[in-house]
Amino acid sequence: MAEVRVVDLRSDTVTRPTDGMRAAMAAAEVGDDVYAEDPTVNALQERVATMFGHEAALFTPTGSMANQIGLQLLVPRGEELLCDADAHVVTYEIGAAAALGGISTRTWPAVAAEIDVEAVAAMVRPAGYHAVPTRAIAVEQTHNRGGGAVLPLSTLEGLRRVADTAELFLHCDGARIWHAHIADGVPLQTYGRLFDTVSVCLSKGLGAPIGSLVMGSAERIEHARLLRKRLGGGMRQVGVLAAAGDYALTHHLARLADDHARARRLAEALAPCGIVDAARVRTNVVPLDLTKCAIDAPTLGALARERGVLVSVLGPRVGRLLTHLDVDDAGIERAIEVLTGLLT
Ligand SMILES: *Cc1c(COP(=O)(O)O)cnc(C)c1O
């Protein structure tokens, strides 16, 4: 019997290392990274910091840890972070800012890429002995729950001005900032100079099995080493993983354009079913809105799964598809055939 290949569109985290990546991992020189003696980790950290024009970067096991270290570097205990209500740092990091960082968070309504910079400025609390001191603003590029939306550079520059005026810091959750760079052509250094701390993931669209980095000034990243160890993220001969990330940056960054084109193909093919606003699909995320459909999201998910297509079910009427390294054109056509068949 011919092997039936499952088309897994649930997330871009499901990719498996390629043969080339595994070869790079096997060949990696390693050392004890808690002593900062792993040459492959050190090289990756330098490479990524340089890409964003930051002084230093630190390798972490997850994006959540990179974000939380970034926030702890900027916001002292008992002080306040502003972000949108759908931000990964407040929805998907299990309350870590509060539980581990003692950070108070206040959110503005989630509007993905349409941030009202003036409204954010108005949220900053006045200095004095009454209010929680506002210390930092966090944004997400691209925006995960915002359907992979790309924040316009002008919005980010506006937030930087707000931060400078109010003497706040700016953190970017850049788990998918690579996608924004490829979609909008904004240089990574242009993004980098706008933020005091930036986190990036190697294990999403770039296809590494594990790994994120947090970057900032040399002084901050020196302190980040201590915070990472406290969080249990001090790793040893981790160059085998850094080598995967280094390989991903060399071989899998430019090809994100293919993932974006495939997401657009999916969106345009599914638009007639009334579940996708194709004009809003800019990167590798295709949000599905099933409010006007005969079937709900869990039913669509279950029926598609029986047919070898995996869809993310986020709510009774909300689903999501993500394109990535392990889905080719044939997989996309298969998914379109299965999903349009179930929806029409
Ligand atoms: C995936 C992701 C992260 C990091 O998630 P981990 O699972 O902790 O690596 C952070 N921010 C966003 C927006 C993400 O999509």
PDBQT file of the ligand as one rigid body, heavy atoms in Angstrom, charges set to zero:
ROOT
HETATM    1  C1  LIG A 401       5.592  30.155  19.454  1.00  0.00    +0.000 C 
HETATM    2  C2  LIG A 401       5.607  31.534  19.956  1.00  0.00    +0.000 A 
HETATM    3  C3  LIG A 401       6.410  31.890  21.050  1.00  0.00    +0.000 A 
HETATM    4  C4  LIG A 401       7.310  30.921  21.788  1.00  0.00    +0.000 C 
HETATM    5  O1  LIG A 401       6.723  29.733  22.094  1.00  0.00    +0.000 OA
HETATM    6  P1  LIG A 401       7.527  28.509  22.758  1.00  0.00    +0.000 P 
HETATM    7  O2  LIG A 401       6.586  27.392  22.546  1.00  0.00    +0.000 OA
HETATM    8  O3  LIG A 401       7.730  28.862  24.172  1.00  0.00    +0.000 OA
HETATM    9  O4  LIG A 401       8.811  28.365  22.027  1.00  0.00    +0.000 OA
HETATM   10  C5  LIG A 401       6.413  33.210  21.442  1.00  0.00    +0.000 A 
HETATM   11  N1  LIG A 401       5.653  34.119  20.816  1.00  0.00    +0.000 NA
HETATM   12  C6  LIG A 401       4.871  33.818  19.771  1.00  0.00    +0.000 A 
HETATM   13  C7  LIG A 401       4.074  34.878  19.108  1.00  0.00    +0.000 C 
HETATM   14  C8  LIG A 401       4.809  32.509  19.309  1.00  0.00    +0.000 A 
HETATM   15  O5  LIG A 401       4.013  32.207  18.277  1.00  0.00    +0.000 OA
ENDROOT
TORSDOF 0
